[in-house]
């Protein structure tokens, strides 16, 4: 199933180089020592920006709609809530820009796959989305289509880890 969407444009950054692993005892000792220092004296640890390994067409047309359908099946949600839920579910691996999420929600609503309703109908507030019968059918179609892609990502990452760090 292909769901064309207007993507607000997302760029991909180069992944940061990982620091080598330390023996557990050394890491615990270092963390304990750092925690005892005042905040200003603590060593600065490099933190990476969220990286999106699910970029490109697959993400826009299939993976994000699958995640949206999955999340709103449980309970109606609004755009920022969906963005937060996807980032939490993926531990920050998938970071969704509002310029991607909101056009996608409008597109899915326009196709009758989701239904939006204002939190307070008399004024423009948060718009909560729920899945429709058509959206449920699209969700059921996407499930078997996306699973092989996700399995290939798991295999690829596992092979990279085994190659770099050993089995």
N, C-alpha and C positions, 0 to 999 in steps of 0.2 A: 504494500500500500504506500503510495507516495502522497504526501500532504505538502504542496508547495507553500512556502511562507516568505514573507518579506523579512529578511534578516537585517538587523540594524548594523551589521558589520562587526565582526570580532577579529582581533588580531591574535596571533599565537606568538608567545615569547619563547626564547630558548630555555630549556630546562636547566636549573642550576646544577653544578657539580656537587655530588653528595660527598660529605665528609666520611672518612673511613670509620668503621665501627671501632669502639674502644672496648676493652674488657669490662665486664659488668661492674666489678669492684672499683675500677678507676672512674667509671662514669658516675657511680653512686657517690664516691668521695668528692669528685669535682662538683656535682650538683649540690651536695650538702654544704661544701665550702662556699659556693656561689650564693646559696640561699641565705647564708649567715651574714653576707656583706650588705651594707646599705644599698638601696636601689641604684644610686648614682655610680657606685663603685663596681657593680656587677658587670662581668664581661658581656659584651654585645654578641648575641648569637645571630648568625645570618638566618633570616626568615625568608622563605620563598613566597612569591605571589602564587595564588592558585593557578595551576596549569590545567588546561583543558585538553586531555588526550582524545576527547571525543569530538573534536572540531570537524568542520566541513559539512558536506551535504547530508551525511547520515545523521548527524546530530540535529540539524535543522528540520529535516523532513520526517524523521522517524523517532529518534531517541527522545527528544523533548516532548513531542506529543504523547509518546508512550508513558513517560514519567508524569505528565500532567493528568492524563486519563487515570493512571494508577492512583495518584494522590487524591484526586477529586472524587474517585469512587468511594473513598472512605468518608469524606465529609467535604462540603463546599468550601472552597478556598479562594482568596484573592491573589492577585499577581505577586506582590512582594512576599506573601506567605508561601507561595509556590517556589519562588526563587530561594528563600531561606530553607525550605524543606528539601529542595534538590541539593543545595550545598551541604546540608547536614547529612542527608542520606549518602552522599558520595564523599563525605569527609573533605569537602573542598576541592575534589578533583574536577567536578563540573561546576563552573561558575557561570551563572546566566545573567546577562546584562538585561536591564529593563527594556532597552531598545530592541531586544530580541523577544523577550517574554510577551510584552503587551501587544505587538503586532500579531504574534502567533495566537494569543488568546482571542483577539478580534477575528482573525481568520477562521479559527475553529468554531467560534460562535456564528460567524457568517455562514458557515457550511452546515450549521445545525448539529454539530457534534458535542458542543457544550452550550450551556444556557447560563447567561449572566443575570444577576439581579442586584440592585443597589442595596446596600446595608440600610440606608434611610431613603426610601423612594422619593421623598419630597425635596431632597437636596443631593447633590452629587458627592458621594462619599466613596467608600470602598465598594468594589463590584465583586461579589462572590460568584464563583462559577461552579456548576454541577454538571455531571455527565448526562447526556441524553441517550435514548435507545440507539441512535445512529452512532454516537460516540462510543458506546459500549461495543457495538459491532466492529467499529474501527480498532478499538483496543484489542478485541479478540483476534483480529487479523494481524495486528502488529506483533503480538506476543511471539508466535512462531517465526516471524520474519526477523526479529531483532535478536533472538536468542543465539543463532549461529555467530552473529557479529560479536556479541558479548563474550561468547566462548572463545572466539579467535583472539580477542583482546587479552583475556585471561591467559591463554596459551602463550601469546607473544611476550607478555610481561613476565611470566614464569620463566620462559627461555632466556630472556635478557638477564633476569636476576641470577639464574643458574650459571650463565656464561660469565658474568662479571664477578659474582661472589662465590661461585662454586655451589655444588649441590648440597 
